[in-house]
Amino acid sequence: MQNQSPKAVTRVAKRVCFSQESPEVKNESEASSSEGPEGFIRDQEYWFVDGNLILVAQNTAFRLYMGLLLAQSSVLRQKFSSAHLSLHEGTVTRTVHLPEPPHEWRYLLRRLLPKGTGTHQTTFSLRDDFPMISALLRLSQKYNITEVTAYAIDALKAIYCNSYDAWRIHDRAVCGEGFDLGETPGILARAIVAINFARLYNIPSVLPTAFYHCACLGGAIMKGYTHQDGTPEYLASDDVARCINGIQVLTAVSADHVQLLRSHLPAYRTCKYNGACRRLWKQQVRDKLTRDWHSVLGNHAFRGLCETFPALSALCDVCKEKAEDIFEERRKKVWHDLPRMFDIATYVGKWPVNVK
Ligand SMILES: [Zn+2]
């Protein structure tokens, strides 16, 4: 692993003490659980009435089949061997208390004890699937469940990918037109967790795009990422330094791009609207960039023309295509340079892998 901080790895590996859940998580727990007479809440999704193992995660209990779990984890096998035995509704059961929040165990159980359909997911979204992937990576590492670790690593690689076209889709969902300014920093900060896992599991292909999103955070990189249970996670200091240096390079690329946009004007001769596009361009682009180029572009280098300047969707087809070319040129340049920007080119190896 390249310049990996042992502290960062330890932080990921040992992040197992959870004290409270966010309101969002509480609602999920309450929605799928019911109060039992045992002093804990019975999980509605994983409570098999003839199960012989009661796994209590904080205040929520899952009733499960012990043999199915033991077959998949040597760590759980060891833990369960000394578990307390009791008679529960006529069945001899073992009861084990574990510190992780119930929603994380629910994610894991859906992999270990699948019910019905929906367990063979092959496409993943940064916005919707990251909490599941993060929980699977953490728990599968702690309990030594290698099949789940492999699945979660593939999912992480599918989001922080080395495919230019796929990354455009993931990035657009966070930084594209109409993105939620309040929600976006939290989603961008997921890249902090991705980088720490990439260091822990030695997954270099995850790093270029993850570092890019960290750079988009700007100074907020220092605030780290707050997990659903309120636990913070930070980058190692070496990786924070890479982000700061990368921001400088991205800003320089943005400045070049702004110059191109300011000097570009749609041609009168080829314009389908007889040159009306030039007036729109001057008004929407040149004036706006002159006043406030940084807030218009920031470091969101993968955005397109109409994502950056929505009013330019009114350009004629010819002018729009030429203007889009400027954005595509910038995106490709940034994509090619990502590993070098963040000083990880040697570690990442061949890049780009599938773009001309
Ligand atoms: Zn035109």
Residues whose N, C-alpha, C, O or C-beta is under 5 A from the ligand:
A	BS01	ZN	P266 C271 K272 Y273 C277 C316 C319
